Amino acid sequence: MSKQDYYELLDVPRDASDRDIKKAYRRLAMKYHPDRNPDNKAAEDRFKEISEAYEVLSDSQKRAAYDQFGHEGVSGQGGFGGGGFEGNFSDIFGDVFGDIFGGGGGGRRRSSVQRGADLRYNLDLSLEEAVRGCEKTLKVPTLVACSVCDGSGAKPGTSARTCGTCGGVGQVRMQQGFFSVQQTCPTCRGEGKVISDPCSKCHGHGRVEETKTLQVKIPAGVDTGDRIRLSGEGEAGSHGGPAGDLYVQVNVLRHPIFERDGKHLYCEVPISFIDAALGGELDVPTLDGRVKLKIPAETQTGKLFRLRGKGITPVRGGGVGDLMVKVTVETPVNLNNRQRELLKEFQSAMDEGNHKHSPKKHGFFDSVKKFFEDMT
């Protein structure tokens, strides 16, 4: 192997810190890595050289020997030629390239006990149910712990055994050329154990599909987009892991009369032009029943009336909202001859009032007239 100075190979000063040496090696290794330079013998040789340099300089004892005696001080202790590098390269590989290849591992096995997945349930509610609160029955398809094997996956009376491929580590080391790669064990899939006699019900999975029936209380005042969390009602965890949660997503359906905006309600009430002109009382619907609304004389279409406290109490607290009633004047339809004659007489009487009965109408047309006169 190369006899070039190790510090020069990594392009670091002789007093470089361990962190600087690691950073330099990482930068150069990424540049000359064989996977990035296929069929490039020069890059492969360079990668071996910088790896040899890093293997020595990253070890405090080897570095001290190298600083005092040079290459002779580490002869036989490391390097590809000394036969000792292969045993340490896996540590370097995992330390430096762990975030790229998923970690070198150091022999650690990922836990087979895992938390179950969270679930989401979309729940439609009527406006009345959302405002007053209710109790709903939910049928949720999910994974539950197998009742036969209690979630172990093994046939009752038996248990999982240590994987013979990985020795219970969950990972195996594969040699690829001059370096080794650590991968998930193909036999136990990283769990470190295998089930030789699986449960007949769950076939070794420890969980089975089932539809759970749950009762959930919906608090008063919920609205579209609100979410209710049911702890532990999600999927069962694997190998005794905790269950996930169930999130109930609320959607309030459209109402034929009311429209909701936060804690306030809106509704539109048609009135005759007689009631609008002379005034009167209307029966207005609310979520608590009908109430009387006094309409003053000469009410115009689109007028908004506020009924305080007839809205919604928010689920997160706060004052009760209001009911906003918008009146719209309805034009009479399907008139008979007599009604038409009366309306014409009424129109004639209105015209004799010198436009004072319809100020907006005549004001608008006066503006239109002036607009066209100014154009000419």
C-alpha positions as CSV (number, residue, x, y, z in Angstrom):
1,M,0.0,0.0,0.0
2,S,1.0,3.6,-0.5
3,K,3.8,5.1,1.6
4,Q,2.5,8.6,1.2
5,D,2.1,10.5,4.4
6,Y,-1.3,9.8,6.0
7,Y,-1.9,13.5,6.9
8,E,-1.2,14.5,3.3
9,L,-3.5,11.8,2.0
10,L,-6.4,13.3,4.1
11,D,-5.2,16.8,3.4
12,V,-5.2,17.7,7.2
13,P,-2.5,19.3,9.4
14,R,-0.6,17.1,11.8
15,D,-2.4,18.6,14.8
16,A,-5.9,18.1,13.3
17,S,-8.6,17.1,15.7
18,D,-10.4,13.7,15.4
19,R,-13.4,15.6,14.1
20,D,-11.4,17.3,11.4
21,I,-9.9,13.9,10.4
22,K,-13.3,12.3,10.2
23,K,-14.7,15.2,8.2
24,A,-11.8,15.1,5.7
25,Y,-12.1,11.3,5.3
26,R,-15.8,11.5,4.7
27,R,-15.3,14.2,2.0
28,L,-12.6,12.2,0.2
29,A,-14.4,8.9,0.7
30,M,-17.5,10.2,-0.9
31,K,-15.4,11.4,-3.8
32,Y,-13.5,8.2,-4.5
33,H,-16.0,5.6,-3.3
34,P,-16.1,2.7,-5.8
35,D,-19.9,3.0,-6.1
36,R,-19.5,6.5,-7.5
37,N,-16.5,5.5,-9.7
38,P,-17.4,2.2,-11.3
39,D,-14.6,0.5,-13.2
40,N,-12.2,3.2,-12.1
41,K,-9.1,1.4,-10.7
42,A,-7.4,4.7,-9.8
43,A,-10.3,5.8,-7.8
44,E,-10.5,2.4,-6.1
45,D,-6.8,2.6,-5.1
46,R,-7.2,6.1,-3.9
47,F,-10.2,5.1,-1.7
48,K,-8.1,2.3,-0.2
49,E,-5.3,4.7,0.6
50,I,-7.4,7.3,2.3
51,S,-9.3,4.5,4.2
52,E,-5.9,3.1,5.4
53,A,-4.9,6.6,6.5
54,Y,-8.2,7.2,8.4
55,E,-8.0,3.7,10.0
56,V,-4.7,4.7,11.6
57,L,-5.3,8.4,12.4
58,S,-8.7,7.8,13.9
59,D,-7.2,5.4,16.4
60,S,-5.3,7.3,19.2
61,Q,-2.8,4.6,19.9
62,K,-2.0,3.9,16.2
63,R,-1.8,7.7,15.5
64,A,0.7,8.1,18.3
65,A,2.8,5.3,17.0
66,Y,2.6,6.7,13.5
67,D,3.6,10.2,14.6
68,Q,6.7,8.8,16.4
69,F,7.8,6.1,14.0
70,G,6.0,6.8,10.7
71,H,4.8,3.9,8.6
72,E,7.0,1.4,10.4
73,G,5.3,2.2,13.7
74,V,2.0,0.9,12.4
75,S,3.3,-1.9,10.2
76,G,1.2,-5.0,10.8
77,Q,-1.3,-3.1,12.9
78,G,-3.5,-1.9,10.2
79,G,-3.7,-1.3,6.5
80,F,-4.9,-3.6,3.8
81,G,-1.5,-5.1,3.5
82,G,-1.3,-6.0,7.3
83,G,-4.4,-8.0,7.3
84,G,-5.9,-6.2,10.3
85,F,-7.9,-3.6,8.5
86,E,-10.9,-5.8,7.6
87,G,-11.8,-6.2,11.2
88,N,-12.1,-2.5,11.8
89,F,-13.4,-1.4,8.5
90,S,-17.0,-2.3,9.4
91,D,-16.7,0.2,12.3
92,I,-15.4,2.9,10.0
93,F,-18.1,2.1,7.4
94,G,-20.9,2.3,9.9
95,D,-19.5,5.4,11.6
96,V,-18.9,7.4,8.5
97,F,-21.5,6.1,6.1
98,G,-24.2,5.2,8.5
99,D,-26.5,8.0,7.4
100,I,-26.2,6.9,3.8
101,F,-26.5,3.2,4.1
102,G,-28.7,3.1,7.1
103,G,-26.1,2.5,9.8
104,G,-23.3,0.1,10.4
105,G,-25.1,-1.2,13.5
106,G,-22.3,-2.3,15.8
107,G,-24.3,-5.5,16.2
108,R,-27.4,-3.9,17.6
109,R,-30.8,-5.4,16.7
110,R,-33.9,-3.3,16.1
111,S,-36.6,-4.1,18.5
112,S,-39.3,-6.4,17.2
113,V,-41.8,-4.8,19.6
114,Q,-43.4,-2.0,17.7
115,R,-46.3,0.4,18.4
116,G,-49.4,-0.1,16.4
117,A,-50.4,2.3,13.7
118,D,-52.8,5.2,14.3
119,L,-56.2,5.0,12.5
120,R,-58.6,7.7,11.2
121,Y,-62.4,7.5,11.2
122,N,-64.4,10.0,9.2
123,L,-67.7,10.7,11.1
124,D,-70.6,12.7,9.5
125,L,-72.8,14.5,11.9
126,S,-76.0,16.5,11.5
127,L,-75.9,20.1,12.7
128,E,-78.2,19.3,15.6
129,E,-75.9,16.4,16.7
130,A,-72.8,18.7,16.5
131,V,-74.5,21.5,18.4
132,R,-76.0,19.4,21.2
133,G,-73.5,16.6,21.4
134,C,-74.4,12.9,21.0
135,E,-73.1,9.4,21.4
136,K,-72.2,7.4,18.3
137,T,-71.5,3.7,17.6
138,L,-68.4,3.2,15.4
139,K,-67.5,0.1,13.6
140,V,-63.8,0.2,12.9
141,P,-61.9,-2.4,10.9
142,T,-58.4,-2.8,12.4
143,L,-55.7,-5.3,13.5
144,V,-56.1,-6.7,17.0
145,A,-53.8,-9.0,19.1
146,C,-54.5,-12.7,18.3
147,S,-56.6,-14.2,21.0
148,V,-55.1,-17.7,20.6
149,C,-51.4,-16.8,20.9
150,D,-51.8,-13.5,22.8
151,G,-49.9,-11.7,20.1
152,S,-46.8,-13.8,20.2
153,G,-47.4,-15.4,16.8
154,A,-46.2,-18.8,18.1
155,K,-48.5,-21.8,18.6
156,P,-49.6,-22.1,22.2
157,G,-47.0,-24.0,24.2
158,T,-44.2,-23.0,21.9
159,S,-42.1,-19.9,21.5
160,A,-39.9,-18.1,19.0
161,R,-36.3,-19.3,18.7
162,T,-33.2,-17.3,18.0
163,C,-32.5,-16.9,14.4
164,G,-29.7,-19.2,13.2
165,T,-28.7,-16.9,10.3
166,C,-27.9,-13.8,12.3
167,G,-27.6,-15.3,15.8
168,G,-30.3,-13.0,17.1
169,V,-28.7,-9.8,16.0
170,G,-31.2,-9.1,13.3
171,Q,-28.5,-8.1,10.8
172,V,-26.0,-9.9,8.7
173,R,-22.7,-8.7,7.2
174,M,-22.0,-9.3,3.5
175,Q,-18.6,-9.0,1.9
176,Q,-18.5,-6.9,-1.2
177,G,-15.0,-6.7,-2.6
178,F,-12.7,-5.1,-0.1
179,F,-15.4,-3.9,2.3
180,S,-18.4,-5.4,4.0
181,V,-22.0,-4.2,4.1
182,Q,-24.4,-4.8,7.0
183,Q,-28.0,-5.7,5.9
184,T,-31.2,-6.8,7.5
185,C,-31.3,-10.5,8.1
186,P,-33.4,-12.1,5.3
187,T,-34.5,-15.0,7.5
188,C,-35.9,-13.1,10.5
189,R,-36.3,-9.8,8.8
190,G,-34.4,-8.0,11.5
191,E,-36.3,-9.4,14.4
192,G,-33.6,-11.7,15.6
193,K,-36.1,-14.5,16.2
194,V,-38.0,-16.9,14.0
195,I,-41.2,-18.8,14.7
196,S,-40.9,-22.5,13.6
197,D,-44.4,-23.5,14.8
198,P,-46.7,-20.5,14.0
199,C,-50.1,-19.9,15.5
200,S,-52.9,-21.5,13.3
201,K,-55.1,-18.4,13.7
202,C,-52.8,-15.5,12.9
203,H,-50.2,-17.6,10.9
204,G,-47.3,-16.2,13.0
205,H,-48.2,-12.5,12.6
206,G,-49.5,-12.1,16.1
207,R,-52.4,-9.9,14.9
208,V,-55.6,-10.6,13.0
209,E,-58.1,-8.4,11.2
210,E,-61.2,-7.6,13.1
211,T,-64.0,-5.0,13.1
212,K,-64.2,-3.3,16.5
213,T,-67.4,-1.7,17.8
214,L,-66.8,1.4,19.8
215,Q,-69.0,3.9,21.6
216,V,-67.8,7.5,21.4
217,K,-69.2,10.5,23.0
218,I,-69.3,13.6,20.8
219,P,-69.0,16.8,22.9
220,A,-71.5,19.6,22.2
221,G,-70.3,22.4,19.9
222,V,-67.9,20.4,17.6
223,D,-67.5,21.6,14.1
224,T,-66.1,20.3,10.8
225,G,-62.3,19.7,11.1
226,D,-62.4,18.9,14.8
227,R,-60.7,15.7,15.8
228,I,-61.4,13.4,18.7
229,R,-58.6,11.1,19.9
230,L,-59.4,7.7,21.4
231,S,-56.2,6.5,23.0
232,G,-55.2,2.9,22.4
233,E,-58.1,2.2,20.0
234,G,-55.9,2.0,16.9
235,E,-54.1,-1.0,15.5
236,A,-52.6,-3.5,18.0
237,G,-48.8,-3.3,18.4
238,S,-46.6,-6.2,17.2
239,H,-45.1,-8.6,19.6
240,G,-46.7,-7.0,22.7
241,G,-46.1,-3.4,21.6
242,P,-48.6,-0.7,22.6
243,A,-51.7,-0.1,20.4
244,G,-52.0,3.0,18.3
245,D,-54.7,5.7,18.7
246,L,-57.9,6.2,16.8
247,Y,-58.7,9.7,15.6
248,V,-62.3,10.5,14.8
249,Q,-62.5,13.3,12.2
250,V,-65.7,15.3,12.4
251,N,-67.6,16.5,9.3
252,V,-70.9,18.5,9.9
253,L,-73.4,18.0,7.1
254,R,-75.2,20.8,5.3
255,H,-78.4,21.9,6.9
256,P,-81.6,22.7,4.9
257,I,-82.3,25.9,6.9
258,F,-79.2,27.0,8.8
259,E,-75.7,27.8,7.8
260,R,-73.0,27.8,10.4
261,D,-70.1,30.2,10.7
262,G,-68.1,29.3,13.9
263,K,-70.4,29.9,16.8
264,H,-73.0,31.9,14.8
265,L,-75.9,30.6,12.7
266,Y,-77.5,32.2,9.6
267,C,-80.8,31.7,8.0
268,E,-82.8,33.4,5.3
269,V,-86.6,34.1,5.8
270,P,-88.9,35.2,2.9
271,I,-91.5,37.8,3.6
272,S,-94.3,39.3,1.5
273,F,-93.9,42.9,0.3
274,I,-97.0,43.7,2.3
275,D,-95.3,42.6,5.5
276,A,-92.1,44.4,4.4
277,A,-94.1,47.6,3.8
278,L,-96.5,47.6,6.8
279,G,-94.4,45.5,9.3
280,G,-95.5,42.6,11.3
281,E,-94.4,39.5,13.2
282,L,-92.7,36.4,11.9
283,D,-92.2,32.9,13.2
284,V,-88.5,32.3,12.9
285,P,-87.0,28.9,13.4
286,T,-84.1,28.3,15.8
287,L,-82.4,25.1,17.0
288,D,-84.5,25.4,20.2
289,G,-87.9,26.0,18.5
290,R,-89.7,28.9,17.0
291,V,-89.4,32.5,18.2
292,K,-91.3,35.7,17.2
293,L,-89.4,38.3,15.3
294,K,-90.9,41.7,14.9
295,I,-90.5,43.2,11.4
296,P,-90.6,47.0,11.4
297,A,-92.5,48.9,8.6
298,E,-90.7,49.7,5.5
299,T,-88.2,46.9,5.9
300,Q,-86.0,46.4,2.8
301,T,-85.0,43.1,1.3
302,G,-81.6,41.8,2.7
303,K,-82.2,43.4,6.1
304,L,-80.3,41.4,8.8
305,F,-81.7,40.8,12.3
306,R,-79.7,39.5,15.2
307,L,-81.2,37.1,17.7
308,R,-78.7,37.0,20.5
309,G,-77.9,33.8,22.3
310,K,-79.6,31.6,19.6
311,G,-76.4,30.4,18.1
312,I,-73.9,27.7,19.3
313,T,-71.8,27.3,22.4
314,P,-68.3,26.5,21.1
315,V,-66.7,23.2,22.2
316,R,-63.6,25.0,23.5
317,G,-65.6,27.4,25.6
318,G,-66.7,31.0,25.2
319,G,-69.9,32.9,24.9
320,V,-72.9,31.6,23.0
321,G,-73.2,32.7,19.4
322,D,-76.1,34.5,17.7
323,L,-78.7,33.7,15.0
324,M,-78.6,36.1,12.1
325,V,-81.9,36.3,10.2
326,K,-81.9,37.7,6.8
327,V,-85.2,38.7,5.3
328,T,-85.9,38.7,1.6
329,V,-89.0,40.3,0.0
330,E,-90.8,37.8,-2.2
331,T,-92.5,39.0,-5.3
332,P,-96.1,37.6,-5.7
333,V,-96.6,35.0,-8.4
334,N,-99.6,33.3,-10.0
335,L,-101.8,36.5,-9.7
336,N,-105.5,36.4,-10.8
337,N,-107.1,39.3,-12.7
338,R,-108.5,41.0,-9.6
339,Q,-105.1,41.0,-7.9
340,R,-103.5,42.4,-11.0
341,E,-106.0,45.2,-11.1
342,L,-105.4,46.0,-7.5
343,L,-101.7,46.1,-8.0
344,K,-102.1,48.5,-11.0
345,E,-104.2,50.8,-8.9
346,F,-101.6,50.6,-6.1
347,Q,-98.9,51.5,-8.7
348,S,-100.9,54.5,-9.9
349,A,-101.3,55.7,-6.3
350,M,-97.6,55.2,-5.7
351,D,-96.7,57.3,-8.8
352,E,-98.8,60.2,-7.5
353,G,-96.5,60.3,-4.4
354,N,-93.9,62.3,-6.4
355,H,-91.3,59.5,-6.1
356,K,-91.2,59.7,-2.3
357,H,-92.4,56.1,-1.9
358,S,-89.5,54.6,-3.9
359,P,-86.5,56.9,-3.3
360,K,-83.8,54.3,-4.2
361,K,-85.5,53.3,-7.4
362,H,-85.9,56.9,-8.7
363,G,-82.5,57.9,-7.3
364,F,-80.9,55.1,-9.3
365,F,-82.6,56.0,-12.6
366,D,-81.8,59.7,-12.1
367,S,-78.2,58.7,-11.8
368,V,-78.4,56.6,-15.0
369,K,-80.0,59.5,-16.9
370,K,-77.3,61.9,-15.8
371,F,-74.6,59.4,-16.8
372,F,-75.9,59.2,-20.4
373,E,-76.3,63.0,-20.6
374,D,-72.7,63.4,-19.5
375,M,-71.6,61.1,-22.3
376,T,-73.2,63.3,-24.9
